[in-house]
Amino acid sequence: MSVKISVIIPTCNRPERVGAAIKSVLAQTFQDFEIIIVDDGLKKRAEKAVKEFDDKRIAYIQHEINKGGGAARNTGIKNAKADLIVFLDDDDEWYPEKLEKQYKIIKKYWEEIGFVFCRIELDYDEEDRIDKQNLKQIGINDLYQDLLAHKLRTLTSSLLIKKEALEKVKGFDVEFPSCQEWDMMIRISRYYKGYGMNEVLVKMHYLQGDHVGGNLSKRILGRELLLKKHFDELKKMPKVLAWHYFQLGIFCRGNEDFKKAGEYFLKAWGLNKIKTRYLLHFFYIYFLKIKLNLICIIGYSHVGLFIRSRYFKYYIRKIIIKNINVVNILDAGCGRALYSRLLAEMFPQAKVTGYDIKKSQDWEKNKRNNLFLIEKDITKLDENNIYDLIISIDVLEHIPKNKIVMEKIYKALKVGGFFYCTIPNDKAKKRLFPNKYFIQFDKWDAIEHIGEQYDLYQLKELMQTIGFKINFARYTFTFWGNLAWEINTILKGKKVGDKLNIILMPLYRILTWLDINFPLGKGNNLIIASK
């Protein structure tokens, strides 16, 4: 079959939407085309929805594994029969004249251009907007500089492009979690001019949560990869590069990665010192970080979290970082993913996976580029010897027969890998004051703790019988930690008490330092073991 245009529609787990996209193609005034549906979804296939259209011009291709939108489009390009390619996302639609008008333009200027693009209508949750960003690019233009500077967006559904141009740059870069179309068009515009149409011919349904653009972690990683890939050209444009760094700072701040946000704001100001707002954002981020830390530690969460995180950072740095190159980490029973996030920040080169039996509403805000959170029962942990580091922080006490989980963790560790484990100890505690003065701590200590608990020496012996080598063991939340917890909990939630908790923060820090360096009496268990 010889056709003039190949229409590529990637789809992923949205069979209920792909039908509307197909209808908008079939309704075109220009009819000399083929339609290639590339199904990249595994949970909900689109085959049934596609077969409802009795049209021989429609081809359906399934990926056996999920490869991503860029790979799906590349599959379509590889199977396309025409010299001209258009893309349509499965939740977008074209106006009826889209193909006809773009085809006439590219045929007229065949020797001068490699692609045509139009304006779009953005359909948001509550309103429609006409995208005005293409108005300055009417007619034939060299768009390379504009694309590098992000003065122009050429969204895939708005394009008609020569197949030879796509093949010249080898299509979409599948390593990009976002910014794939932007990267590809930068590369194409190095070799081909484009034609901008001052007409709205596409309706893009930009509903909340549907697009990769709504995921800040993916937006950040995509933009970082784009800057790295095109850095040699961007460094010749310091003001443009500064703007990119500033945008990354904004994204990182929105993703609550304040350290990285500050670094990008400072980089932006270093390249363009006239822009004082870059420097002001740099200073603001540190004031914001201090404020949010106070709120997190005192206002809305327990001082116990603060103490646990201090122990965690201290011993991860002191013992584990010095002894192993960590590239694959598991947080077994990640809960709100607070420690998963810390691990992702402490080991930016590593892949961090968090398992928990139930998804937390905090997962989205704690996401990082190298962090993957999965709703999974850790008692069904895969035993494939793949992790360099596994952590379990106050989890095992919630699981009956937790020795079985420890055995699974041992099997899932690489030889030489580390296991960081904390678990409450309710066996023969020795305190300097009677238990009646630690009512709040003991209330927590009993909440849903249905699994076996051990004194430190018992836990060490158990882990050694499994095969672990004990590298380090100690009590945490001894007298000092109990005292900080008790005071904070008694005051927390009361109008005056919350203010007093903020005032007492220096005291809590001192008590935490004492608990780490000068433990008094027994407390909960912390063990670092290796395989």
ABEGO torsion letter per residue (X at the ends): XBBABBBBBBBBGBAAAAAAAAAAAAABABABBBBBBBBABAABBAAAAAAABBBAABBBBBBABBAEAAAAAAAAAAABABABBBBBBAABBBBAAAAAAAAAAAAAAAAABABBBBBBBBBBAABBBBBAAAAAABEBBBAAAAAAAGABBBBAAABBBBAAAAAAAGEBBAABABGAAAAAAAAAAAABBBBBBBBBABBBBBBBGABAAABAAAAAAAAAAAAAAAAAAAAABAAAAAAAAAAAAAAAAAAGBAAAAAAAAAAAAAABAABAAAAAAAAAAAAAAAAAAAAAAAAABBAAAAAAAAAAAAAAAAAAAAABBBABBBBBGAEAGAAAAAAAAABAABBBBBBBABBBAAAAAABBAABBBBBBBAAABBBAGABABBBBBGAAAABBGAAAAAAAAAAABBBGBBBBBBBBBABGBBBABBAAAAAAAAAAAABGBABBBBBAAAAAAAAAAAGBBBABBBBBGBAAAAAAAAAAAAABGBAAAAAAAAAAAAAAAAAAAAAAABBBEBBBBBBBBBX
